[in-house]
Amino acid sequence: MKFYEFDETQKKVDIFNERFYPRKIGKELKWYRNVTTILGIIDKGYAFQEWLKNTGHNSEIIIDRAGKFGTDFHKLVERFLSGENVVYYETLGEEQYKTALWERFNLWIDFYKEEMINPIATETVVYSDKYEYAGTVDCIAKGVIYDWKTGNYIGNQEKLQMVAYMQAINESGGNVRLAKLIHIPQQKPNKKGYKIIEIEYSDEMFDLFLSTKKIFDMENTDKPKILTLPLEISKETL
């Protein structure tokens, strides 16, 4: 998902807040909330809160690093599924980081060889115009969507996220009733090193997502912020 838009005529670039997705319907521009932002209001549980307390200020650093790791992991998978030749020494970061990333990516390759998925699209933004939300799906195949998870914990947030994505795809004429979370945490969950978690679409699960969204909307009334910057800069233009 690109959170920016170029305007060559006005020589400017608009940078959007990543918690919103711009959606143009006809001449009207709407802003839809990000699914993961909506589901962020769900409490992660007692164990997570205790971890935050015990870790203190370092918790923010650890969470940021985990987020970067997940982003870099997704990029490797997307490049592979797009047909690129992915090479270890081309990955960025310190040696220890690259090694951990490459090891986790090769566990995903083991999953790929087991499942042999045939993607229709990767890293695709899906929109629900009916319920006004949006999100990015890691991989869409025939009748199923996939999501790559490298965090240590899979809970109700992730399951509701998949149901919301399936609803959005089906609104647009798709027919997806199954999602698969491919969980590859730091600590191996089994001998394979990854776990496949299946989530079937159900009206009950989607109603839970909508209830969560209603609570989120009640507590969050902020509008999207757009940062407008010049498209080009040189000494002559200053």
FIMARTOR-997958 format. One record per residue (C-alpha): residue in one letter; x, y, z. Coordinates in steps of 0.1 Angstrom, whole numbers, padded with zeros to 4 digits, always signed. Layout:
<recs>
aXYZ/...
</recs>
This chain:
<recs>
m+0000+0000+0000/k+0014+0034-0010/f+0007+0061+0015/y+0016+0089-0008/e+0004+0106-0040/f+0023+0126-0065/d+0010+0157-0082/e+0034+0166-0111/t+0013+0197-0120/q+0014+0212-0085/k+0049+0198-0079/k+0039+0183-0046/v+0036+0150-0028/d+0009+0142-0003/i+0018+0118+0025/f-0011+0101+0042/n-0015+0088+0077/e-0010+0050+0076/r-0040+0044+0099/f-0062+0054+0070/y-0066+0042+0034/p-0078+0067+0008/r-0107+0054-0014/k-0119+0072-0044/i-0155+0065-0054/g-0164+0085-0084/k-0153+0120-0077/e-0156+0116-0039/l-0125+0108-0018/k-0132+0087+0013/w-0109+0076+0041/y-0113+0041+0055/r-0098+0029+0087/n-0071+0003+0087/v-0084-0031+0099/t-0053-0037+0121/t-0058-0002+0137/i-0094-0010+0145/l-0085-0044+0161/g-0057-0027+0181/i-0083-0018+0208/i-0087-0055+0217/d-0067-0062+0249/k-0038-0085+0244/g-0043-0102+0277/y-0027-0103+0312/a+0005-0119+0301/f+0012-0092+0275/q+0004-0064+0301/e+0028-0080+0326/w+0055-0082+0299/l+0051-0045+0292/k+0054-0037+0330/n+0085-0059+0334/t+0102-0048+0303/g+0097-0011+0308/h+0110+0014+0282/n+0127-0015+0264/s+0093-0028+0254/e+0089-0001+0227/i+0123-0009+0212/i+0115-0046+0211/i+0081-0040+0195/d+0096-0017+0169/r+0123-0043+0161/a+0096-0070+0158/g+0076-0048+0134/k+0107-0042+0112/f+0115-0079+0112/g+0079-0087+0101/t+0080-0060+0074/d+0114-0073+0060/f+0101-0109+0061/h+0070-0099+0041/k+0092-0082+0015/l+0113-0114+0010/v+0081-0135+0006/e+0066-0110-0018/r+0098-0109-0039/f+0099-0147-0041/l+0062-0150-0051/s+0067-0124-0077/g+0094-0146-0094/e+0125-0129-0082/n+0157-0147-0072/v+0161-0140-0035/v+0197-0140-0023/y+0209-0141+0013/y+0237-0115+0010/e+0213-0090-0006/t+0192-0087+0026/l+0199-0056+0047/g+0210-0054+0083/e+0236-0067+0107/e+0248-0102+0102/q+0229-0116+0132/y+0197-0099+0120/k+0201-0112+0084/t+0208-0147+0095/a+0176-0148+0117/l+0156-0133+0088/w+0170-0158+0063/e+0164-0187+0087/r+0127-0177+0092/f+0123-0172+0054/n+0136-0207+0047/l+0110-0221+0071/w+0084-0203+0050/i+0099-0219+0019/d+0094-0253+0036/f+0057-0243+0040/y+0056-0232+0004/k+0069-0266-0008/e+0042-0283+0013/e+0014-0261+0001/m+0026-0251-0034/i+0003-0220-0034/n-0006-0204-0067/p-0011-0167-0059/i-0035-0145-0078/a-0022-0114-0061/t+0002-0104-0033/e+0002-0075-0009/t-0032-0064-0022/v-0054-0037-0006/v-0090-0047-0001/y-0118-0024+0006/s-0152-0028+0022/d-0173+0001+0009/k-0203-0012+0028/y-0187-0011+0062/e-0159+0015+0054/y-0127-0002+0063/a-0096-0015+0044/g-0065-0035+0048/t-0037-0052+0030/v-0039-0090+0023/d-0005-0108+0021/c-0016-0133-0005/i-0048-0141-0024/a-0052-0175-0041/k-0083-0193-0055/g-0108-0195-0026/v-0083-0188+0001/i-0062-0160+0015/y-0029-0163+0033/d-0012-0142+0060/w+0024-0145+0072/k+0028-0140+0109/t+0063-0138+0126/g+0051-0126+0160/n+0051-0149+0190/y+0013-0149+0196/i-0017-0155+0175/g-0050-0145+0190/n-0085-0133+0183/q-0072-0101+0167/e-0056-0120+0139/k-0086-0142+0133/l-0110-0113+0131/q-0086-0096+0108/m-0088-0125+0083/v-0126-0125+0085/a-0127-0088+0078/y-0105-0093+0047/m-0126-0122+0034/q-0158-0100+0038/a-0141-0072+0018/i-0130-0095-0010/n-0165-0111-0012/e-0181-0077-0014/s-0161-0071-0045/g-0173-0103-0062/g-0148-0127-0048/n-0156-0161-0032/v-0133-0166-0003/r-0144-0187+0027/l-0111-0198+0041/a-0080-0180+0055/k-0047-0196+0065/l-0023-0179+0090/i+0012-0192+0085/h+0027-0187+0119/i+0065-0187+0120/p+0075-0174+0154/q+0110-0170+0168/q+0106-0200+0190/k+0097-0230+0168/p+0062-0243+0176/n+0069-0278+0163/k+0095-0298+0144/k+0085-0281+0111/g+0091-0246+0126/y+0058-0233+0114/k+0021-0238+0121/i-0008-0234+0097/i-0039-0220+0114/e-0071-0221+0094/i-0099-0196+0099/e-0133-0202+0082/y-0155-0173+0074/s-0186-0170+0095/d-0213-0144+0100/e-0208-0147+0138/m-0171-0139+0135/f-0178-0109+0112/d-0204-0096+0136/l-0177-0096+0163/f-0154-0076+0141/l-0183-0051+0134/s-0189-0048+0172/t-0152-0041+0177/k-0153-0015+0149/k-0184+0003+0165/i-0165+0006+0198/f-0134+0019+0180/d-0154+0044+0161/m-0170+0057+0193/e-0136+0063+0208/n-0117+0075+0178/t-0131+0105+0159/d-0098+0119+0146/k-0096+0127+0109/p-0068+0116+0085/k-0038+0139+0085/i-0021+0147+0051/l+0014+0161+0051/t+0020+0180+0019/l+0056+0185+0008/p+0074+0198-0023/l+0080+0172-0050/e+0114+0186-0059/i+0140+0204-0040/s+0171+0222-0052/k+0193+0251-0041/e+0176+0273-0068/t+0141+0266-0054/l+0149+0275-0018/
</recs>
